[in-house]
Amino acid sequence: MGMVTTAIIGCAGYTGQETLDRVLAHPGLKAVALGSNSQAGKPPWALDPSLAGHDLPSFVTNDQALASGAELIFLCLGHDESVAVDLPADAVVVDLSGGHRLQDASLYEQWYGWKHPHPERLSNWAYSVPELQPPTGRLVSNPGCYASAAIYALAPLVGAIDPASVVIDAKSGMTGAGKSLKASSHAGFVLDNCSAYKVGSHQHAPEIGQLVGFPVCFVPHLLPIRRGLLATVYARATESGLRERLEQAYAAAPAVRVLPAGVNPELARVQHTDMAEIALFEDRATGRTIVCCAIDNLGKGAAGNAIQNANLALGLEQTLGLRLTGVTV
């Protein structure tokens, strides 16, 4: 199999940049189109000087990148922008936005605040968590960052916990909100602060519920750091053997690590990587089960899973292009 020609739509955003970095490290992918309406006509090093030494084309508009004939397309756009794109008929497409994650179109108005313009297309997309629900077609909906961490911690335990007892508390760095300016991403708001937001109304809640099969109570928080995400899931067990369920689910998973008993997940170990760390605990006072999952919101929570999903959809070795090794300080 030759090099797979690849286009990144929305390449100048955080997820676009992170996806490009992994495409450059991938031995089987060749970037032939870098789409960005804000950078169109500029060389790649205008975005990042370190790109000057790479064999890359200049930026073009998103529409031009979509028309490049690439065999693989990454959509790194906003939710509402992604659903408006007219896609080529034969390319593998990985959508990093939330625009195609929910199968029930009516949920978009409730959770995203807008009516989905193409509800008839949603069934064509496969919501894909690489280790648990790999892609089944050429249109792949990548999971959200919070949803990824929560699903990795929770999904293997379904059937052995009380669904009504599940509470998910998650905290993420500021890059999870994207590159567009907003009041909540200003340094004066983020630094020396930790804030809950979209309490009881975050759009990743129905995404998690869709995969695990029941609604979840989910509260996200913003941390004063650039990247990294820690999700803590609380539940009441109805069966024993929860650690064995986690270990079995991820025994062959190269990008998910179940930590030994007593070891805590840490953001520092997963930042700038595509790994997930999971740890299981029992609360001494109440007997509740506690599962923690640490990921990089831009890595395993976005570009890392996107590349892994693309590899699986293309029939390639799933770790190609991923950042999995290294000892950080």
TIVEXBA-76341 format. One record per residue (C-alpha): residue in three letters; y, x negated, z. Coordinates in steps of 0.5 Angstrom, whole numbers, plus 500, padded with zeros to 3 digits. Last residue first. Example, Ala and Ser with C-alpha at 12.3 -4.5 7.8 and 13.67 -1.06 7.14 Angstrom:
BEGIN
SER498473514/ALA491475516/
//
This chain:
BEGIN
VAL530480568/THR526482562/VAL519481560/GLY517482553/THR513487549/LEU513494546/ARG519494541/LEU516498535/GLY516496528/LEU509497527/THR506500533/GLN503506530/GLU498503524/LEU500506518/GLY498513515/LEU504515513/ALA505521518/LEU503516524/ASN507511522/ALA513516521/ASN511519528/GLN512512531/ILE518510528/ALA521517531/ASN518515537/GLY522509538/ALA528512535/ALA529517540/GLY527518547/LYS522512547/GLY528508544/LEU535511545/ASN533514552/ASP530508554/ILE524511558/ALA522512565/CYS517517568/CYS516520575/VAL510524577/ILE511528584/THR505532587/ARG507536593/GLY503535599/THR509537603/ALA511532608/ARG507526605/ASP509527598/GLU504525593/PHE505520588/LEU504519580/ALA507513576/ILE509513569/GLU512508565/ALA514509557/MET515504552/ASP519503546/THR524498549/HIS531496550/GLN531499557/VAL524500559/ARG523495565/ALA530495567/LEU529503568/GLU524502573/PRO517506575/ASN515505582/VAL508502583/GLY504505589/ALA498506585/PRO498502578/LEU502504573/VAL500509567/ARG503505561/VAL505509555/ALA507505548/PRO500503546/ALA496509548/ALA489509548/ALA488510555/TYR494515555/ALA491522556/GLN485519560/GLU490515565/LEU494521566/ARG488526567/GLU485521572/ARG491521576/LEU491528577/GLY484528579/SER484534584/GLU486541582/THR491546584/ALA497541585/ARG504543586/ALA509541582/TYR515536582/VAL517532576/THR522526576/ALA525524569/LEU528517569/LEU532515563/GLY535509560/ARG542507557/ARG549505558/ILE549506565/PRO554511570/LEU548516570/LEU549523567/HIS544528570/PRO539533567/VAL536539571/PHE530543569/CYS526549571/VAL520550567/PRO518555562/PHE510556560/GLY506553555/VAL506545556/LEU509544549/GLN514550548/GLY516549555/ILE519542554/GLU523545548/PRO525551552/ALA528546557/HIS531541552/GLN537545551/HIS540545557/SER542551561/GLY539551568/VAL544546570/LYS548544563/TYR551538567/ALA549534574/SER554528575/CYS553521577/ASN560517578/ASP562510579/LEU564510572/VAL562516568/PHE569520568/GLY574515567/ALA569511562/HIS570517558/SER563520556/SER564527559/ALA571528556/LYS568528549/LEU568522543/SER562522538/LYS557517540/GLY551521542/ALA550524549/GLY544520551/THR548514550/MET551516557/GLY545514561/SER540519563/LYS537522569/ALA532528570/ASP530533575/ILE524537573/VAL521543577/VAL514546576/SER512550582/ALA511556577/PRO506553573/ASP501551579/ILE498545577/ALA491543574/GLY491547568/VAL497542565/LEU497536568/PRO496532562/ALA503535559/LEU507533565/ALA509526566/TYR509525558/ILE512532557/ALA518530562/ALA520523559/SER520526552/ALA523532553/TYR529528556/CYS530524550/GLY529530545/PRO522530541/ASN522528533/SER521534529/VAL516531523/LEU516534516/ARG511531512/GLY505534515/THR501534522/PRO505529526/PRO501527533/GLN501532539/LEU500528545/GLU501520544/PRO506521538/VAL510527541/SER511531534/TYR514538533/ALA511539526/TRP516543521/ASN514548516/SER514553521/LEU522552522/ARG523554515/GLU524561515/PRO529560521/HIS534557516/PRO541558518/HIS539558526/LYS544562530/TRP549558534/GLY550556542/TYR544551542/TRP540555548/GLN541562547/GLU543562539/TYR537557538/LEU532561542/SER532566537/ALA529561531/ASP522561535/GLN519555533/LEU524550537/ARG524543535/HIS527544528/GLY535542529/GLY534538535/SER536532532/LEU531526531/ASP529529524/VAL523525521/VAL522526514/VAL516524509/ALA519525502/ASP516530497/ALA521536496/PRO527532497/LEU531535503/ASP537540503/VAL541539509/ALA544544513/VAL539544519/SER541537520/GLU548538521/ASP547543526/HIS543539531/GLY547533530/LEU545527525/CYS540522525/LEU535524520/PHE530519518/ILE528519511/LEU521516508/GLU520516500/ALA527514499/GLY529517492/SER536516493/ALA539523493/LEU539523501/ALA543517501/GLN548520496/ASP549526501/ASN549522507/THR555518504/VAL554511502/PHE553504506/SER552498503/PRO545496501/LEU541491506/ASP538484505/HIS540482512/GLY544476514/ALA550480515/LEU547485520/SER549481526/PRO556483524/ASP555490526/LEU558496523/ALA562493518/TRP556488517/PRO553494513/PRO558493507/LYS563499507/GLY563504501/ALA561510506/GLN562508513/SER565515516/ASN560519511/SER554515513/GLY548514510/LEU544507509/ALA540507503/VAL534502501/ALA531500507/LYS524497506/LEU519499511/GLY512496511/PRO513490516/HIS518494520/ALA523489524/LEU528492520/VAL526499520/ARG526498528/ASP534496528/LEU535501523/THR532507528/GLU537504533/GLN543504529/GLY541511527/THR540513534/TYR547511536/GLY551513530/ALA552509524/CYS546511520/GLY547518520/ILE542519514/ILE537513514/ALA533512508/THR527508507/THR523506501/VAL515505504/MET513497502/GLY507497498/MET500500500/
//
